[in-house]
């Protein structure tokens, strides 16, 4: 259900995630125009096409944003939802970093073009990345006259043809790999846990402090591996940055806003926080003195830094008078990394990164466009990150591609409350594990090619504690048929995956997934 303040509740049909672009031409055109036509009745047309700021957190759990939970406070991230729309069932296409990002930026299931597994640098996978011909949000909006920039983590390939400025972005500041150091752990003010120590079994509230590293040396840049080096511009100039990298990414994003405030822009800010390694600074660490678990305390500090950086971006939009002309979206690429024991919350969802349980694939999903989206809007219908690209094309009045099948829909008719649409299904796969949701029913299969799996009714059991597979074999068979139908769009993965990791969390069955 969608709830708007001071307005009657509207019931919107939504099952889940199918392939929108195969629909008939009139329906596609109606959805493509839905946002701008519906908004025309509510407010005058903007003086210019909206700016777009797309903020992506890294491994941030659903419960780690205070608009969804009570673990810690994230007031600046909350501003986006409080002043716009909160999606309570927003999903990514996979619970692992780079394929999720590929789908977000292309608006297409990553399996359509072989990006099924995590992009990584290894001798057995010398050429991984977003293949030629797949267009990104930056490609589409750049062609529509937007200046485009990315600040943060790329993780979509390491060769020149994959480089951000060769994939639609005019500007780049960040790193190419899946992770990098946040700060030199020996620098004065740094507080960290060695990654090997953080992987040890720990329980919530673990008071041990003997594993904490507190830096005492003068500030200096950390040693970063090749893919984790901080780069600037089309030339890939290496920047030896000593400051806490989350702070730096926030400042670079603000700088982009200030330099391009007079023209329509698309700014993509994929932070690497709060992905491991677990490193923060005393400034953020000291905010959580009441937290006994050092792992959680440092993790919360990393989220606080992320929240402050988001706040500075929002403040910059306000300062330069362009907040009302800017569409802001906040997401995470997947759920919390629950394979670090004691790191994540089991409330309100179970599971975490690498799993197809709700805690792995349901993420914070907030959208703000002042004057266009009523403040305080709550949307309970399930949506996908696949919906971001068509939403931005519609908002920017940019043409939809007529030669590429998109898998999402414009969110406009949902957030303004004047339209309704539904997805048929949503499928997650990191072969051989696969899952599907249709309506409120969700099937998780440890192996695609073997019968059966774990069946849950998300309406009655959002924490996925009661397996209904034995009691409802017809539903299992129906959902397996949906998976088989979906497989028609998938191609063979272009590279291999790492060995699976098996872990059990929140009382659910352990299943092996890629790390």
ROVEXVO-229673 format. One record per residue (C-alpha): x negated, y negated, z negated. Coordinates in steps of 0.25 Angstrom, whole numbers, plus 5000, padded with zeros to 4 digits. Layout:
BEGIN
XYZ...
This chain:
BEGIN
500050005000499649865003499849754992499849604995499949504983501249434983501749524995502649644995501949774996501749835010501649985013500650015023500550155030499150215029498650355030497250355033496150335043496350375058495850325071496550195075495950165088496650285095498050215093498850155104498450025109499649935103499349995089497949965090498149825095499249795084498249835073497049765079497949635079498649665065497749585056497749455064499249465068499649495054498749385048499349285058500649275050499849255037498849145039498349055050497249115059495849095054495048985060494049095065493949245065493649295051492249325046492049465042491149505030491149665028490449705015490049845013489549905000488750034999489250154991490150064983491250144976492750114977492750094962491550004962492349884966493149824955494349794964494449954964493949994951493349944937491949994937491349864939491749724944491549684958492249544958491649494972492049624980493349614973493549474979493649534992494849624988495449524979495549424990495949515000496249665002495849784993495949925001496150034990495950145000494750095009493950205015492650225022492350325033491350405026490750405012489350375016488650245020488250235035489450315042490350225034489750105038489750145053491250165052491450035046490649955056491250035068492650055064492550195068492350335061490850355061491050495066491550435080490050405083489250505074488950425062489450525053488250535043487450435036486350355044485050385038483550385042482950525043482150605053483250695057484150575060483350475068484450395074485650365066486550245067487750185073487750225088487750135099489150095104489750095090490149945088490149885074491049775068489849685070489949725085491349695086491349565078490049515085490749535098491949445093490949335089490549365075489149345070488849475063487949515051487649635042486949625028486649755021486549895024486649945039486550095038487050115053485750155059484250125059483850105074483849975082485150015089485850025075485249895069486349805064486049695074486149795085487549835080488349705081487649625069487049495072486249495058485749605049485149595035485049735028484549875029484749985039484750115029485850165020485150105007484050015003483449964990484149854983482949794976481549834972481749914959480449864953480949714955481249634943482749644940482949774948483749884941483850014947483950164947483050254955483850324965483450464960483850434946485250374951485450514958485350584945486550634938487150524929488450504923489250374921488750294909487350364909486550264900485150304904484250184908482950254910483150274925483450124927482350044934482149904931481249824940480149734934479349684945479349564954480449564965480049634978480749704989480949854987480349954996481449995006481350105016481450075031482950085032483150005019482349885023483049755023483149705037483549565043484049535057483949605071482449615070482549695057481649605049481249675036481649595023480949625011482049585001481749594986483049544981484249644977484749684991486249674987486049524984485249504996486349565005487349474999486549355001486249385016487749405018488049265012486949215021487649275033488949215029488349075027487649075041488849125048489949055041490348975053490549085063491349225062490449325056490449475052489549505040489349655036488749665022488449815019487849805006486949925001487549914987487849994979487150104986485950164980484850144976485450094963484749954961485249824955484649704948484749654934485749554938486749654942486349764932486549674920488049654924488349804920487649814906488849894901488650004911487750114905487550194917486250134924486750194937488050124936487549994931486549984942487650024952488549924946487449814948487349854962488849834964488749694957487749654966488549694978489749624972488949494970488449494984489949514990490249394981489249304987489749345001491149304997490649174991489949145004491249155012491949065002490848965001490748945016492348935017492449065026493049165016494449145022493849175036493149305031493649445031492849515020492849665019492149745007491949895008490950005003490350105013490750225004491050264990490150254978488850354978489450444968488350544970487550454960488250514947488950414938488850304949490250304954491650294948492750404950493850304948494650284956494050374966493250504966492050534975491050444981490050424992489850545001491150604997492550595004493250574991493850434989492750384981491850404993492650345005493650244998492850114996493149974992493849905003494149755002494549655013494649505011495149395021495649275013496949225019497149345028497149465018498049435005497249434993497449554984497949644995497849784991497849895002498050044998498150105011496850175016495950105025494550125031493250055034493650085048494649985047493649865045493249855060494649845066495049745055493849655058494149655073495549625070495249515060494149455070495149465082494049545089494449655099494549795095493749895104494449955115493350065117493150105103494050185094494150115080494550195068495150085059496249985059496349835056496649815041497349685044498749745044498549805031497949695024498949585028500149685025500849665038500449785046500249935043499450045049498850175045497650265047497950415050496850475042495350445038494250555040492950555033491850645038490350675035490250805042490550915036491350835025492650775030493850705024495150655029496250565023497650555028498750485020498450515006497850655008496350675009495550795013494050815010493350925017491950965013491751025027492550985039492451115046493051205034494451205030494951135017494451025008494950934997496250874998496750754990497950664990497350524988498750464984498850554972497350584969496450474974495250524966495450654974495450754962496550854966496150934979497450974986496951054997497451184992498851134989498951055002498351145014499251075024498650945021497250995021497551055035498150925040496950835035496050935042496750915055496550765053495050795052495050875064495750765072494850665067493650745072493950705086493350575084492050615078490750645085489550725080488650655069487450585076486550625064486450725053486850705038486150725026486350845017487650825009487750784995488650854985489150784973490450794964491050664958492250624951492750764949492850794964492250914972490850894977490650894992489450875000489250745008488150675015487250575007
